[in-house]
């Protein structure tokens, strides 16, 4: 995989100040994997105050990690990993015998696509780097990874916090159900459904940024939400063709010219 670097500037009080230079890569060593796991722990376990999932080693890890590739975004000035995405290719899914999402959903209708699907998850960004550049780099790296794997569908779950009692999750689901529902042949079924029919929706849907990005890129919502009691979230299963992801990045990098990208072999 090529390394992608990005340099962005901000304007503050009329002065353009340099921002950190960022680089993408795939974890190739045990220590790089631990860096991703430490960032995930900080964002998911500490950031969401999930004390029941606390670990003394400060790592968010499971059996899927060793079968996945881990996309990294690193601040080259500090060498700190500031963004990561976990991706499961068809070969890894075959070794495991399942996708991660199958712990929450029956995806039997997608069986004909199994050899063409990359499953992505555990996307997280360091709190100090959430201005947009990191997630765009992760998505660009994800698109390149899919092409190199010869896969043309991206699948995964997007989570919505239930901290408000689930009202926003209901509002988001109902909104997306009207605008982004997958054709019937791509529908999945949650093992533990989130009881959205028993909860009043929020007055306005506050769609999480990552989920909003998926939707803008042409992702399909593939069914009703599952309830994840460990993370206290409603999880939506999404499926997106690579062609839609490519189109998004052609617009962002080719037309806008807002961010200058340098590709180095």
C-alpha positions in Angstrom: 0.0 0.0 0.0 1.3 3.5 -0.9 1.9 5.9 1.9 -0.3 9.0 1.7 0.7 12.3 3.4 -1.2 15.4 3.9 -0.3 19.0 4.9 -3.2 21.3 5.8 -3.2 24.9 7.1 -5.8 26.7 9.2 -6.6 30.4 9.2 -6.8 32.1 12.6 -7.0 35.8 13.0 -5.9 36.2 9.4 -2.7 34.1 9.9 -2.2 30.8 8.2 -0.6 28.4 10.7 0.8 25.0 9.7 -1.0 21.9 10.9 0.6 18.6 11.6 1.7 16.5 8.6 -0.2 13.2 8.6 0.7 9.9 6.9 -1.3 6.8 6.3 -0.1 3.2 6.5 -1.0 -0.3 7.4 0.2 -1.8 10.8 2.9 -4.3 10.1 4.3 -4.9 13.5 2.9 -6.0 16.9 3.8 -2.6 18.3 1.9 -0.8 15.6 -1.1 -2.9 16.3 -0.9 -2.0 20.0 -0.8 1.6 19.1 -4.1 1.2 17.3 -5.5 -0.7 20.2 -4.4 1.9 22.7 -6.1 4.6 20.6 -9.3 2.5 20.4 -9.2 2.0 24.2 -8.9 5.8 24.8 -11.7 6.6 22.5 -14.1 3.8 23.1 -13.5 2.6 26.6 -12.3 5.7 28.4 -14.0 8.2 26.2 -17.4 6.5 26.6 -16.7 5.7 30.3 -17.3 2.0 29.8 -15.8 0.9 33.1 -17.2 -2.6 32.7 -14.8 -3.1 29.8 -11.7 -1.6 31.4 -8.5 -3.5 31.1 -5.2 -2.9 33.0 -3.2 -3.0 29.8 -5.2 -0.1 28.3 -5.8 -2.0 25.0 -9.0 -2.5 23.2 -8.5 -6.0 21.6 -10.4 -9.1 20.6 -10.0 -12.3 18.5 -10.6 -10.4 15.3 -7.6 -8.2 15.5 -5.1 -10.8 14.4 -7.1 -11.6 11.3 -7.6 -8.0 10.3 -5.5 -5.3 8.7 -5.3 -2.0 10.6 -5.2 1.3 8.8 -3.3 4.0 10.6 -3.0 7.8 10.4 0.1 9.1 12.1 1.2 12.6 13.0 4.8 12.5 11.5 6.0 15.3 13.8 5.1 13.4 17.0 5.0 9.9 15.5 1.7 9.4 17.4 -1.1 7.3 15.8 -4.1 9.7 15.7 -6.6 7.6 13.6 -7.3 4.0 12.9 -9.7 1.8 11.0 -9.9 -2.0 11.3 -10.6 -3.9 8.1 -11.4 -7.5 7.5 -10.7 -8.9 4.0 -12.5 -12.0 2.6 -9.5 -14.2 3.4 -9.6 -13.2 7.1 -13.3 -13.7 7.3 -12.9 -17.2 5.9 -10.3 -18.0 8.5 -12.6 -16.8 11.2 -15.7 -18.3 9.7 -17.7 -15.1 9.9 -17.7 -11.3 9.8 -17.6 -9.3 13.0 -21.1 -8.0 12.2 -22.5 -11.5 12.3 -22.3 -11.3 16.1 -25.2 -8.8 15.8 -26.9 -9.5 12.5 -28.0 -12.4 10.4 -26.4 -11.5 7.1 -27.4 -14.6 5.1 -28.8 -12.7 2.2 -25.3 -11.3 1.6 -23.7 -14.7 1.2 -23.3 -14.3 -2.6 -21.2 -11.2 -2.0 -18.9 -12.6 0.7 -15.9 -12.8 -1.6 -16.4 -9.2 -2.6 -16.9 -7.5 0.8 -14.4 -5.7 3.0 -15.8 -5.2 6.5 -14.6 -2.1 8.3 -15.0 -1.2 11.9 -13.4 0.3 15.1 -13.0 3.6 13.3 -11.7 6.2 15.8 -9.8 9.4 15.8 -7.8 11.1 18.6 -9.9 13.8 20.2 -7.3 16.5 19.2 -7.5 15.6 15.5 -11.2 15.7 14.7 -11.1 18.5 12.2 -11.8 16.3 9.2 -8.4 15.5 7.6 -7.9 12.3 9.5 -11.2 10.7 8.6 -10.7 11.7 4.9 -7.3 10.1 4.9 -8.7 6.9 6.5 -11.4 6.7 3.8 -9.0 7.4 1.0 -6.7 4.6 2.4 -9.8 2.3 2.7 -10.7 2.9 -0.9 -7.2 2.0 -2.0 -7.2 -1.1 0.2 -10.4 -2.3 -1.3 -9.1 -1.9 -4.8 -6.0 -3.8 -4.0 -8.0 -6.6 -2.5 -10.3 -6.8 -5.5 -13.4 -6.1 -3.4 -16.2 -3.7 -4.5 -18.4 -3.6 -1.4 -17.8 -2.1 2.0 -19.8 -3.3 5.0 -19.9 -2.5 8.6 -21.8 -1.2 11.6 -22.4 2.4 12.6 -23.2 3.0 16.2 -25.5 5.6 17.8 -25.2 6.2 21.5 -28.2 5.5 23.7 -27.1 7.9 26.5 -30.2 9.9 25.9 -32.5 7.0 26.4 -32.4 6.1 22.7 -34.5 9.0 21.4 -31.9 10.2 18.9 -31.2 6.6 17.7 -34.9 6.2 16.9 -35.0 9.6 15.0 -31.8 8.7 13.0 -33.1 5.3 12.1 -36.5 6.6 11.0 -34.9 9.3 8.9 -32.4 6.9 7.1 -35.1 4.3 6.6 -37.0 6.8 4.4 -34.0 7.8 2.4 -31.3 5.1 2.3 -32.9 1.7 2.7 -31.3 -1.1 0.9 -33.1 -3.2 -1.7 -34.8 -6.3 -0.2 -32.1 -8.7 -1.4 -29.5 -6.9 0.8 -31.5 -6.8 4.0 -30.1 -8.2 7.3 -31.8 -9.0 10.6 -30.6 -8.1 14.1 -30.1 -10.9 16.6 -31.0 -8.5 19.5 -33.2 -5.8 18.0 -33.2 -2.3 19.4 -36.8 -1.6 20.4 -37.2 1.5 18.3 -41.0 1.1 18.1 -41.3 1.6 21.9 -39.3 4.8 22.2 -40.3 8.3 21.2 -38.0 9.8 18.6 -36.1 13.0 19.3 -37.5 16.1 17.7 -34.6 16.3 15.2 -32.2 13.5 14.2 -28.5 14.2 15.2 -26.7 11.9 12.8 -23.2 11.0 14.0 -20.4 12.4 11.7 -19.1 9.0 10.6 -22.6 7.7 9.8 -23.4 11.0 7.9 -20.3 10.4 5.8 -21.4 6.9 4.9 -24.8 8.1 3.9 -23.4 11.0 1.7 -21.2 8.4 0.0 -24.2 6.3 -1.1 -24.3 3.6 1.6 -27.4 1.6 2.1 -29.1 1.0 5.5 -29.7 -2.8 5.4 -32.3 -3.2 8.1 -33.4 -2.4 11.6 -30.9 -1.6 14.3 -29.4 -4.0 16.8 -28.8 -3.3 20.4 -25.2 -3.5 21.7 -25.5 -3.8 25.5 -21.7 -3.7 25.9 -21.3 -0.3 24.3 -24.9 0.9 25.1 -25.5 1.7 21.5 -27.9 1.1 18.6 -26.0 -0.4 15.7 -27.0 0.0 12.1 -25.6 -2.4 9.4 -24.5 -0.6 6.3 -23.4 -1.7 2.8 -21.7 0.6 0.2 -20.4 -0.1 -3.3 -16.8 1.0 -3.9 -17.9 3.0 -6.9 -19.7 5.4 -4.6 -16.7 5.8 -2.3 -14.5 6.5 -5.4 -16.9 9.2 -6.6 -16.8 10.9 -3.2 -13.0 11.1 -3.2 -12.9 12.3 -6.9 -15.1 15.2 -5.8 -13.2 15.9 -2.6 -9.7 15.8 -3.9 -10.2 16.5 -7.6 -12.7 19.2 -7.8 -12.4 21.1 -4.5 -8.7 21.3 -4.4 -9.1 22.2 -0.7 -6.5 19.8 0.4 -3.2 19.2 -1.3 -2.2 15.5 -1.4 1.2 14.0 -2.0 1.5 10.3 -2.9 4.9 8.7 -2.2 5.7 5.1 -3.1 
